[in-house]
């Protein structure tokens, strides 16, 4: 199976009603090639097999659309700790109207992301070099997004304090996590409430053509976050 067929069949397996155009397929392949090229010099991913990049990065990222309705053409999404652009850029490729902000604390990754934005000719995408706890205090970004998301290894208590300050009331924070999250959720329950959130749902996702099982945790923003949050990284941890 070639990579284009792998992309098409895997997205079909997710039942997302997404039809990949030739342009989208070309963007994904270019993105994959750029990751492998730049990964020789900066640490973007430990995954270097082409098919694994498709499945474990691209398809895994796109799985977030199981819980996001992007029929509204003006939806804004901020991807905190985006790294090589996950999940933000794969979601943007299949939803060109999405307004996307990518945030990462390492400037080398931001240079890579800007190169990807230019190479894929993506519009309404900005990559910002900042720590989430600093940017979350900025009035231009604070409580200004419909959706915040992180595909990160931090626990839910930490992720919620990084993400919820960016979400407008009525919006959502969506965490892409591994399969075993019960203890994390129990520990984070009071923090989520304190930050203005409320768990709406938990979805369990099987990544097509792999044995990987992931979890999407959907947190509704029901009231504004107290201005003392987010705190500095040391205090959060």
Secondary structure, 3 states (H helix, E strand, C coil): CCHHHHHHHHHHHCCCCCCCCHHHHHHHHHHHHHHHHHCCCCCCCCCCCHHHHHHHHHHHHHHHHHCCCCCCCCCEEEEECCCCCCCHHHHHHHCCCCEEEEEECCHHHHHHHHHHHHHCCCCCEEEEECCHHHHCCCCCCCCCEEEEEECCCCCHHHHHHHHHHHEEEEEEEEEEECCCCHHHHHHHHHHHHHCCEEEEEEEEEECCCCCCEEEEEEEEECCCCCCCCCCCHHHHC
